[in-house]
Amino acid sequence: MNILITAIGSYSVSTVIKSLKLDKRFDKFFGCDIYPKEWHYITKEFDQVFLAPYVTEENKYLKFIQDIIIDNDIKIIIPSTDIEVDFFNKHRNYFKNTLITIGSEQFIKIARDKYLLSEFLNSNNFKVPNTYTYDQLNDAKFPLIGKPKNGRSSEGIIRLKDISDLGTNQSYDNYIFQEFLQGNVVTVDIINDIKKGITVSIPRKELIRTSNGAGMTVEMFYDDKLNTLVKEISNKIGAFGAFNMEFIINENEYFLIDINPRFSAGIGFTQFLGYNYVVNTINYYLQEKIETQIEYQNFILQKRMEEVLNETITK
């Protein structure tokens, strides 16, 4: 089977490609990105990497992906970013003969709209920070965090001590505003199989986190209460396959703040436990057995960044 991985510059891709290359079921690996392949060290792990148009140019991007599928006999596509998940969710009818590692249309619709997600959580009695739209701010309890409803990677987030912190030269109709809660972000990598009643969930507490929401230093841990909550939310929302949940832990309670319907940036931490999250995800989508035994351990892990020579350019 040949695999296409999109947005190869994403944090998760290094773990994804290295895990899958150890699995003899897969033949060739193709990648694409909006930046030239020479700009990514991970390019060396692929058989071929293509320069992609922007996903927002939908017709051009659709033809681009279709051509890669036909020319390279692609059987599986792994979208690496939220905007690509949105694209494949919208155009899934064009890819009926190709396995796309995304969840159901309804799940993605809720997961990718922070207002719909907060409404879902409230209506099902799950804890979520108090949430307001722009026209409800006069009744809001400050401080608040403002987020685009369909935002990704913490883009566009604003912090408000009071309503005067809002600018006057921007529309906030596409924003939600949530009560700011003190506490650590806890993120959970999940594989959910509703039909078989299997939920694999591996949590980590983010101790150092970048401005775009990537954990750099994390504490791996186990909490039965959290695992039960993850299973309840996942099944209620109809989520299957691989995705990631983000919580704020405040006064020993977990408040769900986001769902990422894709591999998270920190799946390398999950793999470090010895559980092959990537291969088991693909096994789920191929309707094969997934491993459920996990040896949870409490320890601190760090993501290490280093400089490497990719290519020497002479002029």
C-alpha positions in Angstrom: 0.0 0.0 0.0 1.2 3.5 -0.9 0.6 6.3 1.6 0.3 10.1 1.1 1.0 12.4 4.1 0.1 16.0 3.8 1.7 19.1 5.3 5.0 17.3 6.0 6.3 20.3 8.0 3.8 19.6 10.8 5.2 18.5 14.2 3.5 15.1 14.0 4.9 13.9 10.7 8.4 12.8 11.9 6.8 10.3 14.3 4.2 9.2 11.7 6.6 8.5 8.8 9.2 6.8 11.0 6.6 4.5 12.6 5.0 3.5 9.3 8.3 2.8 7.6 8.9 0.0 10.0 5.7 -1.7 9.0 6.2 -4.0 6.0 2.6 -3.7 4.8 3.4 -0.3 3.4 5.3 0.2 0.2 6.0 3.8 -0.8 5.6 7.0 1.1 4.7 10.3 -0.6 4.4 13.7 1.0 3.3 17.2 0.1 3.6 20.7 1.5 3.1 24.3 0.5 6.9 24.9 1.1 9.6 23.4 -1.1 10.9 20.0 -0.2 14.4 21.3 0.3 13.1 23.3 3.3 12.2 20.1 5.2 14.7 17.7 6.6 12.0 15.1 6.9 11.8 15.0 3.1 14.6 12.4 3.2 12.2 9.9 4.7 9.9 10.0 1.7 10.1 8.4 -1.7 8.8 11.6 -3.2 7.5 15.0 -2.0 5.3 17.3 -4.0 4.9 21.1 -3.8 1.2 21.7 -2.9 -1.1 24.6 -3.7 -2.8 26.2 -0.7 -5.8 24.2 0.6 -7.9 27.4 0.4 -7.6 27.1 -3.4 -10.0 24.3 -3.3 -10.4 23.4 -7.0 -6.6 23.5 -7.6 -5.9 21.5 -4.4 -8.5 18.9 -5.3 -7.0 18.3 -8.7 -3.5 18.2 -7.2 -4.5 15.5 -4.7 -6.5 13.5 -7.3 -3.5 13.5 -9.7 -1.2 12.2 -7.0 -3.6 9.4 -6.1 -3.9 8.3 -9.8 -0.2 8.7 -10.7 1.1 6.9 -7.6 -1.6 4.4 -6.7 -2.3 6.0 -3.3 -4.4 3.8 -0.9 -4.2 5.9 2.3 -4.1 9.6 2.9 -3.1 11.0 6.3 -4.1 14.8 6.6 -1.8 16.5 9.1 -3.5 19.8 9.7 -7.0 21.0 10.7 -7.6 22.9 7.4 -6.8 19.7 5.5 -9.2 17.7 7.6 -11.8 20.3 6.8 -11.0 19.9 3.1 -11.2 16.1 3.0 -14.3 16.2 5.2 -16.1 18.5 2.7 -14.9 16.6 -0.4 -14.9 13.0 0.9 -17.2 11.9 -2.0 -14.3 12.4 -4.4 -12.1 9.9 -2.5 -14.4 6.9 -2.1 -11.6 4.5 -3.3 -9.0 6.0 -1.0 -8.8 5.6 2.8 -8.7 9.0 4.5 -7.8 8.9 8.2 -10.5 11.2 9.5 -13.7 10.7 11.5 -17.3 11.1 10.5 -18.7 14.3 8.9 -20.9 15.1 11.9 -18.0 14.6 14.4 -15.7 16.9 12.4 -18.4 19.5 12.1 -18.7 19.8 15.9 -15.0 19.3 16.7 -13.9 22.1 14.2 -16.5 24.6 15.5 -15.7 25.7 19.0 -19.1 27.2 19.5 -20.9 24.0 18.4 -18.5 22.0 20.6 -19.3 24.2 23.7 -23.0 23.8 23.0 -22.7 20.1 22.7 -20.7 19.8 26.0 -23.2 22.0 27.9 -26.2 20.1 26.6 -24.7 16.8 27.7 -23.6 18.0 31.1 -19.8 17.8 30.4 -17.7 20.6 31.9 -16.6 23.4 29.6 -15.5 26.9 30.6 -18.3 29.5 30.5 -18.7 30.4 26.8 -20.0 33.6 25.2 -20.5 35.0 21.8 -19.6 38.6 21.0 -23.1 40.0 21.7 -23.1 38.3 25.1 -20.0 40.0 26.4 -21.9 42.5 28.6 -23.0 39.6 30.7 -19.6 37.8 30.7 -17.3 37.2 33.7 -13.8 38.4 32.9 -10.9 37.6 32.2 -11.7 35.8 29.0 -9.9 34.0 26.2 -11.2 34.8 22.7 -10.9 32.2 19.9 -12.0 32.0 16.3 -14.8 29.4 16.1 -12.9 27.4 13.5 -9.4 28.4 14.6 -6.4 26.0 14.6 -3.1 25.8 16.4 -4.0 28.7 18.7 -4.1 31.2 15.8 -6.0 34.4 16.5 -6.3 33.9 20.2 -6.8 37.0 22.3 -6.8 37.6 26.0 -9.2 40.0 27.6 -9.0 41.6 31.1 -12.1 43.5 30.3 -14.2 44.4 27.2 -12.0 47.5 26.5 -9.2 45.1 25.4 -11.2 44.4 22.2 -10.1 46.3 19.2 -12.5 48.4 17.2 -11.1 47.7 13.7 -12.1 44.0 13.6 -15.3 41.9 13.5 -15.6 39.4 16.3 -18.8 37.6 15.0 -16.7 34.5 14.2 -15.3 34.4 17.8 -16.2 32.7 21.0 -15.1 33.9 24.4 -14.4 31.6 27.2 -13.8 32.2 30.9 -10.1 32.0 31.7 -9.4 29.1 34.1 -6.1 28.7 35.9 -4.5 25.3 35.5 -2.4 23.1 33.3 -3.4 22.0 29.8 -3.9 18.3 29.7 -4.0 16.7 26.2 -5.1 13.2 25.4 -4.2 11.1 22.3 -7.2 8.8 21.6 -8.2 5.9 19.4 -11.9 5.2 19.7 -13.7 2.2 18.3 -17.4 2.7 19.2 -18.6 -0.6 17.6 -16.2 -2.7 19.7 -16.4 -0.5 22.8 -12.7 0.2 22.8 -11.2 3.5 23.8 -7.4 3.9 24.0 -6.5 7.2 25.7 -3.0 8.4 26.6 -2.9 11.7 28.6 -0.1 14.1 29.2 0.2 17.3 31.2 1.8 20.1 29.3 4.4 21.9 31.4 5.9 24.1 28.7 3.8 24.9 25.7 4.5 27.0 22.6 2.2 29.9 21.7 0.7 27.8 18.9 -0.3 25.1 21.3 2.5 22.5 21.0 3.8 20.9 24.2 7.6 21.0 24.5 7.9 19.6 28.0 5.2 17.3 29.3 4.4 15.0 32.2 3.0 11.6 31.2 0.5 10.2 33.8 -2.5 8.0 34.3 -5.9 9.1 35.7 -8.8 6.6 35.6 -11.3 9.5 36.1 -9.9 11.3 32.9 -9.9 8.1 30.9 -13.6 7.4 31.8 -14.5 11.0 30.9 -12.7 10.7 27.5 -14.6 7.6 26.7 -18.0 9.1 27.6 -17.4 12.3 25.5 -16.0 10.3 22.6 -19.0 8.0 22.4 -21.6 10.7 23.0 -20.1 12.8 20.2 -19.8 9.8 17.9 -16.0 10.1 17.5 -14.1 7.2 16.0 -10.6 6.7 14.9 -7.7 8.9 16.0 -8.1 12.4 17.5 -6.9 14.5 20.4 -8.7 16.3 23.2 -7.4 19.2 25.2 -8.5 19.9 28.8 -7.8 22.5 31.4 -7.5 20.9 34.9 -8.9 23.4 37.4 -9.5 22.4 41.1 -9.2 18.7 40.1 -11.9 19.0 37.5 -11.3 18.5 33.8 -12.8 21.2 31.4 -12.7 20.3 27.7 -11.5 23.2 25.7 -10.7 21.7 22.2 -10.8 18.6 20.1 -8.3 18.1 17.3 -9.6 15.6 14.7 -6.1 14.5 13.6 -2.8 13.4 15.0 -1.6 15.8 17.7 1.7 17.6 17.6 2.8 15.5 20.6 2.2 12.0 19.4 6.0 11.3 19.8 5.4 11.5 23.6 2.7 8.9 23.3 4.9 6.6 21.2 7.6 7.0 23.8 5.5 4.9 26.2 6.0 1.9 23.9 2.5 2.0 22.5 2.6 2.3 18.7 -0.2 4.9 18.4 0.5 5.6 14.7 0.3 1.9 13.5 -2.6 1.1 15.7 -4.5 4.1 14.3 -3.9 2.8 10.7 -5.0 -0.7 12.0 -8.3 0.8 13.1 -9.0 2.4 9.8 -8.0 -0.8 8.0 -10.5 -2.6 10.3 -7.7 -4.7 11.8 -7.0 -5.4 15.5 -5.7 -2.6 17.6 -3.6 -3.1 20.8 -5.3 -2.0 24.0 -2.6 -2.8 26.6 -0.6 0.3 27.6 2.1 0.4 30.3 1.4 3.8 31.8 4.3 5.5 33.5 4.8 8.8 35.2 7.7 10.7 33.8 8.7 14.0 32.2 9.6 14.2 28.5 10.9 17.0 26.4 10.8 17.7 22.7 14.3 18.4 21.5 15.0 20.8 18.6 18.3 20.9 16.9 20.0 22.4 13.9 20.8 20.0 11.0 22.4 20.5 7.5 19.8 19.7 4.9 21.4 20.9 1.7 24.3 23.2 0.7 23.3 25.9 -1.8 25.9 27.5 -3.9 25.3 30.7 -5.9 
